[in-house]
Amino acid sequence: MARYAFIEEPKGGVGMEIIAEDEESICNAAFAALCLYCWEPESVDEHDSVEIAWYGFDLRTAIVGLLSEALFRMENDQIVFRRFETLAIEEVDDLDDRHRRKQIRISGRAYGEPYDPGKHRRRFPVSAVVLTHLRLKPCNDGLRFYCVLDA
């Protein structure tokens, strides 16, 4: 089972640490932890689902992109998420005019419902997931992911 912790960063923001057994679990847990930080989880039902996919240069930047996309969707589409189910993590070759770029793509389904100010209780606002202190490393329990939330 995945674990998470929120740690106050000395130079501002909140560190989010996730420990999970594998790549899919780390993506699911990071998404759920971000949602837990933003909203009271018991106020969010999983009535709807939305497909979300994001790319990164490696898995850690793809996870940051996925979390940033979640924040964008919550703000722009007025959706409140509770969890994410990773469907695929794949390497993608993307060819443009000058060079080939190899990237990692995370795709899956986010579960939640439309935002209702009378129902959903915000815990803490998060404006961004930043690259400061970004880490993804193996550990005894699988993988450890760390990023900073601009909160």
N, C-alpha and C positions, 0 to 999 in steps of 0.2 A: 504494500500500500504506500502511496506517495505521502510525503510530509512537506510542510511549508513553514516558513517563518518570515516575519516582517521585522526589519532591523533599521533603526534610525541611522541615516548616513550623517557623519560629522559635517560635511560640506553642503548639506541640503538633500532633500529627497528621502525616499524610503527604500531600503534594499529589500528585494524579494528573493528569498532562497527556496529552491525546490529540490527535493531529493526523491528520485523515483527509480524504478527498476530498469526501464529501457526508454528508447527514444519516443515511442508513442505515449507512454505514460508521462514522460516529462512535459510533452506538449499539452496533454489533457490537464495535468495538474497545474501548470503555469497559467493556463487560461482560467481554470476554476478559481485559483488563488487570486488572480486579478479581479475577477467578478466578486469574490468574497470580500476583498478589500474595499471595493466600490459600493456594494449593496448588502443589506441584511439578507442572507440567503433564504430565510424562511418566508420572505415577502415575494420571492420570485418563483413562479411556476414555469414548467417547461411545456407550454401549450404549442409553441411554434418552433420551427427549426429553419436555419439559414445555412446555405453552403458558403464556406469561406476557404480561400486558398491564398497562400502567400509564398514569395520566393526570398531567398537569401543567398549570400555567398557561401555560407556554411550553415550547419543546423542552428547554431546559437543566434546568428543574425536573422534566420528565417523565423525563429521563435519570437524575437523582438518584433519583426514585421507582423506576425500573426496577432500578437498582443496589441500592437498599434492599430491594426485593422479592426480589432474588437472595440477599442476605444472610439474609433471613427464611426463605426456602425451604431454604437450606443448613442453617440451624440447626434449624428446626422440623421439616422433612421428612427430615432426614438425607440430603440429596442433595449430591453434589459436582459442580459444573458446570465445563465447560471453555470453551464458546463459546455465542454467541447469534446467531441469524439473524433479522434484522428482516424481518417480512412486510408491515407497514404502519405508516406515520406519517400520522395524519389529524387534521384539525380536527373537534372534536365540540362541538355546542351542547347544553348540559345545562340544562333548565329546572326550577327548583324553585319553592317558594311565593312567593318574593320577587323573583327576578331570573333572568335568563339568564346562564349562565356559558359562555364559550367556552374550551375546553381543547384540549390536544394529547394524543393517545393513541398510544402506541407498543405495538405487539403483535408477537409473534414466538414463536420456539421456542428453548428453552435445551437444550443437549445435555450429558449427563454420565452419572452412574451413582449408585446408592446408596452412601452413605459406608461404607467399610471401614477401621477403624483399623489393620489390619495391612497395608493396601495404600497408602492415601492419606497422603501426607506434608504436614503443614501447614507453610507457610513463616512467615506472620505472621497473627495474629488481627486481624480488623477487626470492630468492634462497630457502626459506623454510617458512613454517607456523609452528611456535614454540608454545610450551605449556605454555610459560611464561604468567602469568596473565589470563589464560584461564577461561572464565566464561560463563555460560548460566543460566539466571534467569528470572522468570516471572517479567513483568512490566505492567504498566497501558495499554499499547498498545499491549500486547501479550507477546512476549519473547524478551530478550536482549542477544545477543551473542557478546563476545569480545575475540579476540585473537591478537597475535602479528605476523606481517610479518617481516621476516629477509630481509630487503630491503636496 
